[in-house]
Amino acid sequence: MKLHWIAALMLGLLLCSTPARGSLLVLSYHDIRDDVAPKGDPDPHAVSTGNFAQHLDWLRAHGYQAVSAQAVIDARAGSGTLPDKAVLLTFDDGLRSVYTHVFPLLRAYGWPALVAPVTSWVELPEGQAVRYGPRDYTGDDFLTWAQLREMHDSGLVEIASHSHDLHRGVDGNPFGNQIPAAVTRIWSPRDGYETAEAWHARIEADLRTSRDLIARHVGQAPQVVVWPYAAYNDVANGIARDLGMTLSFDLEGRAQGADLGLQGEQGVEQTSLASLARLLVYRNPDVRDFAGELRRDLSLDGVRAIQVDLDHVYDDDPAQVVRNVDALVQRIHDIRPSHVFLQAFSDPDGDGAAEAVYFPSRHMPVRADLFNRVAWQLRTRAQVRVFAWMPVLGFELADTALLQELQIRATGADEIPRLDPGDPRTLEVVSAIYAELATSSHFDGLLFHDDAYLRDDEIPDYGGGVAAARTRGLIDFTLALQSAAERWRPKLATARNLFARPVLEPGSEAWFAQRLEPFLAAYDYTALMAMPQLEDAADPEAWLRRLAATVVATPGGAEGTLFELQTVDWRLPAPLHGETLRAQTRLLLAAGIRHLGYYPDDFVGAHPPLPDSREAVSAREFPYLER
């Protein structure tokens, strides 16, 4: 079975003080024990002592040099450099095996490490237990302060904070979903959602308690915070930084510079406060699996996406909503795509603009507080990455007077109602809506809706009347929205819908303010609307071949473009036959397209049929087999 890895990274470091480049691999371990089953151990985070020792041997034999957290801090400050193949070993949660099994090996190798205990677990009272993996853990399963002090005093181990009491879930919405405590505004039936001020005070008090306990018992306050469940945001990082923890780690994210003066994915200087990512060592990999994962080219992994209407999940009857959520999650679990693009807004009249949203908002009517619940269920039960599908300009604001002032006077009768991107108030209010989404919900990325277009006769002076400048202006607008969301939900991946016509007819950029090449540079994925029936193509197969050939011939096109197919012929309207979806995905894969998706999915009527959906967009190695 293929190993499931939460995240992988090789961070390319461009240090501020020198043009020399180094690389940093950060590994995250938990429990190291002698009795871990080779495969299928009840604790998937446990690694056998033998396999761990082989990992160290392999790293040393292949030129990796172990570095301390202090070396990374120095590199961040520009006062030091990292070796070409630096590796930092980290150990989460503060389990006793770090002292009994890991520390002797660190001394034998002379390798430094970072140990991040949950301080409330170190101080666990006699008779109390923590639910940890397959069983309850007592104080005997966790490190003692004396052991932490001994490891610290050896000079090999730095002690980080893993919080005092944030390694748990709290009620994150009215439906009782347990969501990581560090980034969740706690919901209670009596008070509703926790205020921003109360959340801030809670996080600060927790991190201060953890810091002070480590300083008192170990003799040095922590410089590093390791966020439980990789859950954090820039505001939480700011709280930690004010408490002296200037370096932070999560588990997953894009390989990008983070507050280090580093180069990011697009080669652009990064200034984000986002934490450094780590590779979670999971399911006890032997040395072959370990080496294979480090050598794997993640860029070759194909995205398989389904775009989902939350309007079809919502119902006035709460009991029916529960049934709809369960049906959707089960269907996604059965198909097993890699991504779901989940609608976060409500568009019941189908005009393409948001009449309401599915998350708490002051700027938009709220149809239901539903997005966070469904996104969390999809992420945890169906094991998919969830992108929030959001409009860019198409909002029917709660402030009707402001809406009248900002709305574009469209010249076409069927145009999506949109706000004027040239008015700074539009960016201000839409950024606030994106921040509200990110504050209240857990998701992995953003899909910018197909409402982000401008006709050349709608706002003639936008971009000085130059088509390329208008295209660039809308891109910059979406990147500002990404930035607003990332303050509360860091490291968001991005995708943006692109109409097919600007790809096939580049001159039509003037009519759309869209073009493939700058989209490829700006976003992680360009979600190309590869919908021949929507475009009234006389020969759908020939149309798709031409579209695919144009994308593949564009530098970076195959790597960055997701072909989103249609499953309904809206002209009739009627569902397309499932074999059509199969045939189109086969055609595109043969043409060199890597990333595929479809819209819409009828989870109630099971269309496309499960075998067709699986063949088209399952991310499983063997999508035709029941699992």
BELMO-V495625 format. One record per helix or strand of 3 or more residues. SS is the DSSP state (~ for helix, > for strand). FROM is the first residue (numbers start at 1). LEN is the number of residues. If there is no record, write none. Layout:
((SS/FROM/LEN) (SS/FROM/LEN))
This chain:
((>/11/4) (>/21/9) (>/31/3) (>/46/3) (~/49/13) (~/69/9) (>/86/8) (~/97/13) (>/113/5) (~/119/4) (>/130/3) (>/135/3) (~/139/3) (~/145/9) (>/157/5) (>/169/3) (>/178/3) (~/181/3) (~/196/23) (>/224/3) (~/228/3) (~/234/9) (>/247/3) (~/287/9) (~/298/3) (>/304/5) (~/310/3) (~/318/18) (>/339/5) (~/371/11) (>/385/6) (~/400/7) (~/424/17) (>/445/4) (~/462/4) (~/467/20) (>/493/6) (~/501/4) (~/506/7) (~/516/7) (>/525/5) (~/540/14) (~/557/4) (>/561/6) (~/578/13) (>/595/5) (~/610/8))
